[in-house]
Amino acid sequence: MIVNPLRQSSLGELLLDQLRALIVRGELAAGTHLVEGWIAERFEVSRGPVRDALRQLEIEGLVETRRRGVYVRGLSDTDLVELYSLRGALESLAIRETIARGDDADWTPLDEAVARMRSAAESASAAEFAAADLDFHSGFYVIGGNRWLTATWELHRPLFAAVLDITNTDRDLRPIAEDHAELAAVVRSGDVAAALSTLTTHLDGSCARIRTVLAERRGAP
């Protein structure tokens, strides 16, 4: 049988997204032994995409290789705090570089993302809102133009996407959209200190919400 490599790639990316989400949500608990054959059978893929997905999840710190195979590490409260600390450092630098662009800055990525967030908030579309949310934050990297910084953010973006997926449901997203609009306005003002302070408050709030939701999920019977 000839396997279409594009289809295999698509299946691999889908499998990676599904496994990442199951781990972040705690449906694959810490300590779970991830057997290639079981995963391949459950998700109806060959073992190649399974191995690729497990390697990527290990890079992201969600699984670990032990003597007898691959096991789930999970995403602890400490992990979340450290992840957001890293994100704050990266995004602070991206904002500094964005502001440094001055009159050359093209604010289209932020404007378009805020518009999409507002639309998704009105229609209560959590998935569309999360995608626009991450595109908004990616906008700072795009405008700043530092490709190495952008590449580093892109490595971690899928994990933040999985986390946001479980925190944007069953709540009014309109205030969150306006928080992003406010952050964009402060950055555009060119006041570095105010922009970084607003970013810190923004990310601290996001981290606190996620920690609360995940703690509630772990405490559920």
C-alpha positions as CSV (number, residue, x, y, z in Angstrom):
1,M,0.0,0.0,0.0
2,I,1.3,3.5,-0.9
3,V,0.9,6.0,1.9
4,N,0.4,9.6,1.0
5,P,3.1,11.5,3.0
6,L,0.9,14.6,3.3
7,R,-1.9,12.5,4.8
8,Q,0.6,10.9,7.2
9,S,1.9,14.4,8.2
10,S,-1.7,15.6,8.8
11,L,-2.5,12.5,10.8
12,G,0.7,13.0,12.9
13,E,-0.2,16.7,13.6
14,L,-3.7,15.7,14.6
15,L,-2.5,12.9,16.8
16,L,0.0,15.3,18.5
17,D,-2.7,17.8,19.2
18,Q,-5.0,15.2,20.6
19,L,-2.4,13.6,22.9
20,R,-1.3,17.1,24.1
21,A,-4.8,18.0,24.9
22,L,-5.5,14.8,26.8
23,I,-2.4,15.3,28.9
24,V,-3.1,18.9,29.7
25,R,-6.7,18.1,30.7
26,G,-5.4,15.3,32.9
27,E,-7.3,12.6,31.0
28,L,-4.0,10.9,30.5
29,A,-2.7,11.1,34.0
30,A,0.9,11.5,35.2
31,G,2.6,8.2,35.3
32,T,0.5,6.7,32.5
33,H,2.6,4.3,30.3
34,L,2.2,5.4,26.6
35,V,2.5,2.2,24.6
36,E,3.0,2.9,20.9
37,G,0.8,0.0,19.8
38,W,-2.1,1.0,22.0
39,I,-1.9,4.6,20.8
40,A,-1.7,3.6,17.1
41,E,-4.7,1.3,17.5
42,R,-6.8,3.8,19.4
43,F,-6.2,6.7,17.0
44,E,-6.0,4.5,13.9
45,V,-2.6,5.6,12.7
46,S,0.7,3.8,12.0
47,R,3.5,3.7,14.6
48,G,5.6,6.3,12.7
49,P,3.3,9.3,13.6
50,V,3.0,7.9,17.2
51,R,6.8,8.0,17.6
52,D,7.0,11.5,16.1
53,A,4.3,12.7,18.5
54,L,5.9,11.2,21.5
55,R,9.2,12.8,20.6
56,Q,7.6,16.2,20.3
57,L,5.7,15.8,23.6
58,E,9.0,15.0,25.3
59,I,10.5,18.2,23.9
60,E,7.6,20.0,25.4
61,G,8.1,18.3,28.7
62,L,4.8,16.6,28.9
63,V,6.2,13.0,28.7
64,E,9.5,11.4,29.6
65,T,11.4,8.4,28.4
66,R,12.3,5.8,31.1
67,R,14.0,2.4,30.9
68,R,10.7,0.7,30.0
69,G,9.1,3.2,27.7
70,V,7.5,6.6,27.6
71,Y,5.4,7.9,30.5
72,V,3.2,10.9,31.0
73,R,4.8,13.7,33.1
74,G,1.7,15.9,32.9
75,L,1.5,19.6,33.5
76,S,1.9,20.5,37.2
77,D,1.1,23.8,38.8
78,T,4.8,24.5,39.0
79,D,5.1,23.8,35.3
80,L,2.4,26.4,34.6
81,V,4.1,29.1,36.7
82,E,7.4,28.4,35.0
83,L,5.8,28.4,31.5
84,Y,4.2,31.8,32.1
85,S,7.5,33.1,33.5
86,L,9.2,32.1,30.2
87,R,6.3,33.5,28.2
88,G,6.5,36.8,30.1
89,A,10.3,37.1,29.4
90,L,9.8,36.3,25.6
91,E,6.9,38.6,25.1
92,S,8.5,41.5,27.1
93,L,11.4,41.4,24.6
94,A,9.0,41.1,21.7
95,I,7.1,44.2,22.9
96,R,10.4,46.1,23.4
97,E,11.3,45.3,19.8
98,T,7.9,46.2,18.6
99,I,8.0,49.6,20.2
100,A,11.5,50.1,18.9
101,R,10.1,49.9,15.3
102,G,8.5,53.3,15.9
103,D,6.8,54.7,12.8
104,D,7.8,51.6,10.8
105,A,5.5,49.4,12.9
106,D,2.6,47.8,11.0
107,W,-0.1,47.2,13.6
108,T,-2.4,45.2,11.3
109,P,-1.7,41.8,13.1
110,L,-2.9,43.3,16.4
111,D,-5.9,45.1,14.9
112,E,-7.1,42.0,13.0
113,A,-6.7,39.7,16.0
114,V,-8.7,42.1,18.3
115,A,-11.5,42.3,15.7
116,R,-11.6,38.5,15.5
117,M,-11.6,38.2,19.3
118,R,-14.5,40.6,19.5
119,S,-16.5,38.7,16.9
120,A,-15.7,35.3,18.5
121,A,-16.7,36.7,21.9
122,E,-20.1,37.9,20.6
123,S,-20.8,34.5,19.1
124,A,-19.4,32.7,22.2
125,S,-17.0,30.7,20.0
126,A,-14.3,29.6,22.5
127,A,-12.1,27.9,19.9
128,E,-12.1,30.8,17.5
129,F,-11.4,33.2,20.4
130,A,-8.4,31.1,21.6
131,A,-7.0,31.1,18.0
132,A,-7.4,34.9,17.7
133,D,-6.0,35.3,21.2
134,L,-2.8,33.5,20.3
135,D,-2.5,35.3,17.0
136,F,-2.8,38.6,18.9
137,H,0.2,37.7,21.0
138,S,2.1,36.4,18.0
139,G,1.6,39.8,16.5
140,F,4.2,41.3,18.8
141,Y,6.8,38.9,17.4
142,V,5.7,39.5,13.8
143,I,5.9,43.3,14.2
144,G,9.2,43.2,16.1
145,G,10.7,41.2,13.4
146,N,13.2,39.1,15.4
147,R,12.9,35.7,13.7
148,W,14.8,33.8,16.4
149,L,12.5,35.2,19.1
150,T,9.5,34.3,16.9
151,A,10.8,30.7,16.4
152,T,11.1,30.3,20.2
153,W,7.6,31.5,20.8
154,E,6.2,29.2,18.1
155,L,7.8,26.2,19.9
156,H,5.6,26.8,22.9
157,R,2.5,28.2,21.2
158,P,0.8,24.7,20.8
159,L,1.1,24.0,24.5
160,F,-0.5,27.4,25.3
161,A,-3.2,26.6,22.8
162,A,-4.1,23.4,24.5
163,V,-4.2,25.2,27.9
164,L,-6.5,27.9,26.6
165,D,-8.8,25.4,25.1
166,I,-10.0,24.3,28.5
167,T,-10.2,27.8,30.1
168,N,-12.2,29.8,27.6
169,T,-15.5,27.8,27.9
170,D,-18.6,28.8,29.9
171,R,-17.5,32.4,30.5
172,D,-18.1,35.9,28.9
173,L,-15.1,36.5,26.6
174,R,-15.9,40.1,25.8
175,P,-14.0,41.6,28.7
176,I,-11.0,39.5,27.7
177,A,-11.1,40.8,24.2
178,E,-11.2,44.4,25.6
179,D,-8.2,43.6,27.8
180,H,-6.3,42.7,24.6
181,A,-7.4,45.9,22.9
182,E,-6.1,47.9,25.9
183,L,-2.8,46.1,25.8
184,A,-2.5,46.9,22.1
185,A,-3.3,50.6,22.8
186,V,-0.6,50.9,25.5
187,V,2.0,49.3,23.3
188,R,1.1,51.6,20.4
189,S,1.6,54.6,22.7
190,G,5.3,53.8,22.8
191,D,5.5,53.9,26.6
192,V,7.8,50.8,27.3
193,A,7.3,50.8,31.1
194,A,3.5,51.0,30.8
195,A,3.4,48.4,28.1
196,L,5.5,45.9,30.1
197,S,3.4,46.6,33.3
198,T,0.2,46.0,31.4
199,L,1.6,42.8,29.9
200,T,2.6,41.5,33.3
201,T,-0.9,42.1,34.7
202,H,-2.4,40.5,31.6
203,L,-0.3,37.4,31.8
204,D,-0.6,37.1,35.5
205,G,-4.4,37.1,35.2
206,S,-4.3,34.5,32.5
207,C,-2.0,32.2,34.5
208,A,-4.1,32.5,37.6
209,R,-7.3,31.6,35.7
210,I,-5.6,28.5,34.1
211,R,-4.2,27.4,37.5
212,T,-7.6,27.6,39.1
213,V,-9.3,25.6,36.3
214,L,-6.7,22.9,36.2
215,A,-6.6,22.7,40.0
216,E,-10.4,22.2,40.0
217,R,-10.2,19.5,37.3
218,R,-7.5,17.6,39.3
219,G,-9.6,17.8,42.4
220,A,-12.7,16.5,40.7
221,P,-13.7,13.0,41.7
